[in-house]
């Protein structure tokens, strides 16, 4: 079983992945940002470092997905490979922060990788408004995230909404503005019930 959690920066992916992994006693694959050689530079100068950052993420997530597909155990994944090519890279292109030439190179590499990638059993999209994202970003207090642009977060949100509507495989949308699972255990129970329903009771605890 492969459960993947998608969502904008600060939407709560890591928190939900941890809570679900604890509930189901599954392995969790985090989207770890420590050691990323481009992230801080990107937030300081998005135009200069956008291509480098996206290639770095694409390589790492591709490796993660291959590891998941070889793993006999059930896995909960924090962030998906789809978000890089369907949301982040096109947003950077649309905002003039990635050149068409770099985007074309990036997209051709992604298309090649996708010939070997299988979709998750269930994709969970954490939908959140920009004020909610900003509040949660500030709460976790990562210094390099202080310079994230509000228009960037909103552009990402717009792309996420378009993408989830076109996603063809099994998915579940959680409105984080309403369902505060990190602070309300009852809300987490609601999410678990929805997951079990979407997987037809295939999950085991």
C-alpha positions as CSV (number, residue, x, y, z in Angstrom):
1,X,0.0,0.0,0.0
2,X,1.3,3.5,-0.9
3,X,-0.4,6.5,0.5
4,X,1.0,9.9,-0.8
5,X,0.3,13.3,0.8
6,X,0.4,16.4,-1.5
7,X,0.0,20.0,-0.6
8,X,1.4,23.5,-0.7
9,X,4.3,24.7,1.5
10,X,3.1,24.7,5.1
11,X,-0.1,22.7,4.5
12,X,0.8,20.0,7.1
13,X,2.1,17.2,5.0
14,X,4.8,16.1,7.4
15,X,2.5,16.3,10.4
16,X,-0.2,14.2,8.8
17,X,2.3,11.7,7.5
18,X,3.7,11.2,11.0
19,X,0.2,10.8,12.5
20,X,-0.9,8.3,9.9
21,X,2.3,6.3,10.1
22,X,1.9,6.1,13.8
23,X,-1.8,5.0,13.5
24,X,-1.2,2.4,10.8
25,X,2.3,1.4,12.0
26,X,3.6,2.0,8.5
27,X,6.9,3.3,7.2
28,X,7.0,7.0,6.4
29,X,9.1,8.6,3.7
30,X,9.6,12.3,4.6
31,X,10.3,15.2,2.2
32,X,13.4,16.1,4.2
33,X,14.8,19.6,3.4
34,X,17.9,19.5,5.6
35,X,21.0,19.1,3.4
36,X,19.3,20.7,0.3
37,X,22.1,22.7,-1.3
38,X,19.7,25.1,-3.2
39,X,16.7,25.8,-1.0
40,X,18.0,28.9,0.9
41,X,19.6,30.3,-2.2
42,X,16.3,29.8,-4.1
43,X,14.2,31.8,-1.6
44,X,16.8,34.6,-1.8
45,X,17.0,34.6,-5.7
46,X,14.2,32.5,-7.2
47,X,15.0,33.3,-10.8
48,X,18.7,32.3,-10.6
49,X,18.2,29.0,-8.6
50,X,14.7,27.7,-9.8
51,X,16.0,25.2,-12.3
52,X,18.7,23.9,-10.0
53,X,16.3,23.4,-7.2
54,X,13.7,21.7,-9.3
55,X,16.2,19.3,-10.8
56,X,17.4,18.5,-7.3
57,X,13.9,17.8,-6.1
58,X,13.0,15.8,-9.2
59,X,16.0,13.5,-8.8
60,X,15.4,12.9,-5.1
61,X,11.7,12.2,-5.5
62,X,12.3,9.9,-8.4
63,X,14.7,7.9,-6.3
64,X,12.2,7.9,-3.5
65,X,9.4,6.5,-5.7
66,X,11.6,3.8,-7.1
67,X,12.5,2.8,-3.5
68,X,8.8,2.7,-2.6
69,X,8.0,0.5,-5.6
70,X,10.7,-2.0,-4.6
71,X,9.5,-2.0,-0.9
72,X,7.3,-4.8,0.2
73,X,6.1,-2.8,3.2
74,X,3.3,-0.2,3.2
75,X,4.6,3.4,3.0
76,X,3.2,6.9,3.6
77,X,4.9,9.5,1.5
78,X,5.3,13.2,2.3
79,X,5.1,15.0,-1.0
80,X,4.8,13.5,-4.5
81,X,6.8,13.6,-7.7
82,X,3.7,14.9,-9.5
83,X,3.8,18.2,-7.6
84,X,7.3,19.1,-9.0
85,X,6.3,19.0,-12.7
86,X,2.6,19.8,-12.5
87,X,2.7,22.6,-9.9
88,X,6.1,24.0,-8.9
89,X,7.9,24.1,-12.2
90,X,5.0,25.5,-14.2
91,X,4.4,28.1,-11.5
92,X,8.0,29.3,-11.8
93,X,7.7,29.4,-15.5
94,X,4.4,31.4,-15.4
95,X,5.9,33.9,-13.0
96,X,8.9,34.4,-15.2
97,X,11.2,32.7,-12.6
98,X,12.2,29.8,-14.9
99,X,13.1,30.2,-18.5
100,X,11.1,28.4,-21.2
101,X,14.4,26.6,-22.2
102,X,15.0,25.3,-18.7
103,X,11.4,24.3,-18.3
104,X,11.4,22.3,-21.5
105,X,14.6,20.5,-20.4
106,X,13.0,19.8,-17.0
107,X,9.7,18.6,-18.5
108,X,11.4,16.2,-20.9
109,X,13.3,14.6,-18.1
110,X,10.1,14.3,-16.0
111,X,8.3,12.6,-18.9
112,X,11.0,10.1,-19.2
113,X,11.0,9.3,-15.5
114,X,7.2,8.9,-15.5
115,X,7.4,5.9,-17.8
116,X,8.7,4.0,-14.8
117,X,6.5,5.5,-12.1
118,X,3.2,3.9,-10.8
119,X,0.6,6.1,-9.1
120,X,0.0,5.7,-5.3
121,X,-2.9,3.6,-4.0
122,X,-4.4,6.8,-2.6
123,X,-3.3,10.5,-2.9
124,X,-4.3,12.9,-0.1
125,X,-4.4,16.6,-1.1
126,X,-4.2,19.0,1.8
127,X,-5.9,22.2,0.6
128,X,-5.2,25.4,2.6
129,X,-5.7,29.1,2.1
130,X,-2.7,31.4,2.0
131,X,-3.4,32.8,5.5
132,X,-3.4,29.3,6.9
133,X,-0.2,28.5,5.0
134,X,1.5,31.6,6.3
135,X,0.4,30.9,9.9
136,X,1.8,27.4,9.8
137,X,5.0,28.4,8.0
138,X,5.6,31.0,10.7
139,X,4.8,28.5,13.4
140,X,7.5,26.1,12.4
141,X,10.0,29.0,12.2
142,X,12.4,28.0,9.4
143,X,14.6,31.1,8.8
144,X,15.0,30.5,5.0
145,X,11.2,30.5,4.6
146,X,10.8,34.0,6.0
147,X,11.3,35.4,2.4
148,X,8.7,33.3,0.7
149,X,6.6,35.5,-1.5
150,X,2.8,35.7,-0.9
151,X,2.2,35.7,-4.7
152,X,4.2,32.6,-5.0
153,X,2.1,30.8,-2.4
154,X,-1.1,31.9,-4.1
155,X,0.2,30.9,-7.6
156,X,1.0,27.5,-6.2
157,X,-2.5,27.2,-4.6
158,X,-4.1,28.0,-8.0
159,X,-2.0,25.3,-9.7
160,X,-2.8,22.7,-7.0
161,X,-6.5,23.3,-7.4
162,X,-6.3,22.9,-11.2
163,X,-4.1,19.8,-10.8
164,X,-6.3,17.9,-8.3
165,X,-9.3,18.4,-10.6
166,X,-7.5,16.7,-13.4
167,X,-5.9,13.9,-11.4
168,X,-7.3,10.6,-12.7
169,X,-6.4,8.2,-9.9
170,X,-7.9,7.7,-6.5
171,X,-7.6,10.8,-4.3
172,X,-9.0,12.5,-1.2
173,X,-9.1,16.3,-0.6
174,X,-8.8,17.6,3.0
175,X,-9.6,21.3,3.7
176,X,-7.0,22.2,6.3
177,X,-8.8,25.5,7.0
178,X,-11.6,23.4,8.5
179,X,-10.0,20.1,9.4
180,X,-7.2,21.0,11.9
181,X,-5.9,17.5,12.4
182,X,-2.7,18.7,14.1
183,X,-4.5,20.2,17.1
184,X,-7.8,18.2,17.1
185,X,-7.7,14.4,17.5
186,X,-11.3,14.2,16.4
187,X,-10.4,15.7,13.0
188,X,-7.6,13.1,12.6
189,X,-10.2,10.3,13.2
190,X,-12.4,11.8,10.5
191,X,-9.5,11.7,8.0
192,X,-8.7,8.1,9.0
193,X,-12.3,7.1,8.4
194,X,-12.2,8.8,5.0
195,X,-9.0,7.0,4.1
196,X,-10.4,3.6,5.1
197,X,-13.5,4.3,3.0
198,X,-11.5,5.3,0.0
199,X,-9.3,2.1,0.2
200,X,-12.4,-0.1,0.8
201,X,-11.1,-1.2,4.2
202,X,-7.8,-2.5,2.7
203,X,-5.7,-0.7,5.3
204,X,-4.7,-2.6,8.4
205,X,-3.6,-1.3,11.8
